[in-house]
Amino acid sequence: MSMTEPLLSIDHLSVTFKTPGGEVTPVPDVSLQVFPGERVALVGESGCGKSVTALSITALPPTDRAILKGSITFDGSANLVEHRASLQAIRRQGIAYVFQDPMASLNPVLKIRTQIGEVLPKMSRTAQREEILKLLTDVGLPDPVRALDAYPCELSGGQCQRVMLAMALAANPKLLIADEPTTALDVTTQRRILGLMDRLATERHMALLLITHNLGIVASYMQRLYVMYAGRIVEQGPVTEVLPHPRHPYTEGLLAAVPSLRLEKTHLQDIPGTVPPPGKFPMGCAFAPRCAFATDACKQAVPALKIDQQRSCRCLHR
């Protein structure tokens, strides 16, 4: 694959679930790209559709029961929305996931060596043990030999997240999707895990898609970001351009809510209101009810994504 071609390309994807109350579409229209070796962030508040988008790439539950429309291609594959048979190989070797709660992701009744061993190809018991030790060493586990025969409950949250990362790297994926991987960790451990992921991505020439609401993480480790609201991308561009000069009011609100040690604030700024639940998205711009710049025109139709060189913004007034 050429470095000028995206490794992952999502084009006008919609994700719809059938519920007792009717069809609900948490992701009505999202498009994004990740290039080989690139670090991309997908940011937004909880409920914006970030995780659903990530899970739908390889049709992981619950999106395996969803109605998908649009196009998803990975590493030159056919459209994965229409050719589900291609997913098995991509899940096994192409794309790996790290989720936000390692204690919930690991099997509590299986030892670490067994869980990582399930990901590895067939090999002798001795070779498998050496490979698992190498993976645990690569992710910086303090005592990999002890961890081999440990159960998840015998490890700390940060150590379990390193085990999850080792499992993700076992198949040597081309893309690592990290969905809020540091949510349950303390600040110091967060920084260590993110630094580790950054280093491993560089060493393995691996692309990284990070799902987060923490813009401090984005500024430190990511190259490009997509801002998502109510299942649509509202702004996109290089981190070095978007964070200092945001265009969409939602991006501005997210940045204004970030605490700073350099500024004296008597209270944290927030965005009025909440993300509307799927199935109750308003007409027009979904952010209009919370936006200080909204006009009647904003409520009539969904704004088009305005593209300006490397940046794009979905707003009538920007």
ZIVEN-V888921 format. One record per pair of residues at least 6 apart in sequence whose ideal C-beta (glycine too) atoms are under 7 Angstrom apart, sorted by sequence separation. I is the first residue (numbers start at 1). J is the second residue. D is the distance in whole Angstrom. If there is no record, write none. Layout:
i = (I/I)
j = (J/J)
d = (D/D)
This chain:
i = (1/34/44/73/74/80/99/141/212/227/246/276/282/288/306/16/17/56/72/73/80/137/201/218/226/227/235/282/305/306/16/42/55/71/72/78/107/120/136/147/152/155/168/182/185/227/16/72/77/106/242/246/259/305/15/56/71/226/276/288/14/15/52/70/117/120/133/136/182/197/235/257/288/303/15/56/69/133/181/182/210/235/243/257/303/14/68/77/224/235/256/257/285/303/13/14/224/225/234/257/284/14/57/117/133/223/224/284/74/116/132/223/234/235/273/283/284/12/13/222/225/273/284/285/141/253/272/284/285/298/12/75/113/116/178/271/297/10/11/74/161/219/10/74/141/218/227/229/10/27/140/26/30/139/194/198/227/9/161/219/227/293/8/27/59/176/8/26/27/139/6/7/139/157/158/194/6/7/59/157/215/6/7/58/136/176/178/135/158/169/175/180/3/58/161/165/172/174/175/176/177/178/179/180/3/58/173/174/178/135/175/1/112/113/135/158/112/113/15/58/250/57/111/112/249/111/215/13/111/215/15/216/249/13/108/215/249/108/249/108/230/106/230/15/119/17/103/16/116/120/15/16/112/116/119/230/115/119/15/234/103/106/116/13/14/102/14/140/230/13/103/106/139/229/12/102/106/229/11/12/13/102/105/11/102/10/102/138/9/248/8/98/247/248/249/7/98/248/7/247/98/241/248/97/247/96/233/238/237/1/237/1/96/236/237/236/96/235/93/95/98/235/92/94/100/93/94/95/96/97/98/99/100/234/94/100/233/95/97/232/98/100/101/100/75/54/54/51/34/54/51/50/39/7/8/42/46/7/37/45/38/39/40/41/42/43/44/37/43/36/41/35/43/34/34/43/41/50/49/48/41/48/39/40/43/48/49/39/40/44/39/40/41/42/43/44/38/40/43/44/38/42/32/7/30/32/29/30/31/28/29/30/27/28/26/43/48/47/45/47/26/25/24/24)
j = (7/40/50/79/80/86/105/147/218/233/252/282/288/294/312/23/24/63/79/80/87/144/208/225/233/234/242/289/312/313/24/50/63/79/80/86/115/128/144/155/160/163/176/190/193/235/25/81/86/115/251/255/268/314/25/66/81/236/286/298/25/26/63/81/128/131/144/147/193/208/246/268/299/314/27/68/81/145/193/194/222/247/255/269/315/27/81/90/237/248/269/270/298/316/27/28/238/239/248/271/298/29/72/132/148/238/239/299/90/132/148/239/250/251/289/299/300/29/30/239/242/290/301/302/159/271/290/302/303/316/31/94/132/135/197/290/316/30/31/94/181/239/31/95/162/239/248/250/32/49/162/49/53/162/217/221/250/33/185/243/251/317/33/52/84/201/34/52/53/165/33/34/166/184/185/221/34/35/87/185/243/35/36/87/166/206/208/166/189/200/206/211/35/90/193/197/204/206/207/208/209/210/211/212/36/91/206/207/211/169/209/36/147/148/170/193/148/149/52/95/287/95/149/150/287/150/254/53/151/255/56/258/291/56/151/258/292/152/293/153/275/152/276/63/167/66/152/66/166/170/66/67/163/167/170/281/167/171/68/287/157/160/170/68/69/157/70/196/286/70/160/163/196/286/70/160/164/287/70/71/72/161/164/71/163/72/164/200/73/313/74/164/313/314/315/74/165/315/75/315/168/311/318/168/318/168/305/310/310/75/311/76/171/311/312/312/173/312/171/173/176/313/171/173/179/173/174/175/176/177/178/179/180/314/175/181/314/177/179/314/181/183/184/184/174/177/179/179/175/211/211/211/201/174/175/209/213/175/205/213/207/208/209/210/211/212/213/207/213/207/212/207/215/207/209/218/218/228/228/228/222/229/221/222/225/230/231/222/223/227/223/224/225/226/227/228/223/225/228/229/224/228/226/207/231/233/231/232/233/231/232/233/231/232/231/254/275/275/275/277/278/278/278/279)
d = (7/5/6/6/7/6/5/5/7/7/5/6/7/4/6/5/5/4/7/7/6/5/5/5/5/5/6/6/5/5/7/5/5/5/4/6/6/6/4/7/6/7/6/4/7/4/4/6/5/6/7/6/6/5/7/7/6/5/6/4/6/6/6/6/6/6/5/6/5/7/7/6/5/5/4/6/7/7/6/6/6/6/7/5/6/6/5/7/7/4/5/6/5/5/7/5/5/5/5/7/5/6/6/6/7/7/6/4/6/5/7/6/6/5/6/6/5/6/5/5/6/4/6/6/6/4/6/6/6/6/6/6/6/6/6/6/6/6/5/6/6/6/6/7/5/6/6/5/5/4/6/5/6/4/6/5/6/5/7/6/5/5/7/5/7/7/4/5/6/5/4/6/5/6/6/6/6/6/6/6/7/5/5/6/5/6/7/4/4/7/7/6/7/6/6/7/7/6/5/5/5/5/5/6/6/5/7/6/7/6/7/7/5/4/6/7/6/6/5/6/5/7/5/5/7/7/6/7/6/6/5/6/5/7/7/5/7/6/6/6/6/4/6/6/5/5/6/6/6/5/5/4/6/5/4/5/7/6/6/7/7/6/6/7/5/7/6/6/4/4/6/7/6/6/4/4/7/5/6/7/6/5/6/4/7/5/5/7/5/5/5/5/4/7/7/7/6/5/6/7/5/6/6/7/4/4/7/6/6/6/4/6/6/7/7/5/4/7/5/6/7/5/6/6/6/7/6/5/5/5/5/5/4/5/7/6/7/6/7/7/5/4/6/7/6/5/6/6/6/6/6/5/7/6/6/7/7/6/5/6/5/5/5/5/5/6/7/6/6/6/6/7/7/5/5/6/4/6/6/5/4/5/6/7/6/6/4/5/7/6/5/5/4/5/6/4/6/7/7/6/7/6/5/5/6/6/7/6/7/5/5/6/4/6/6/7/6/4/5/7/4/6/5/4)
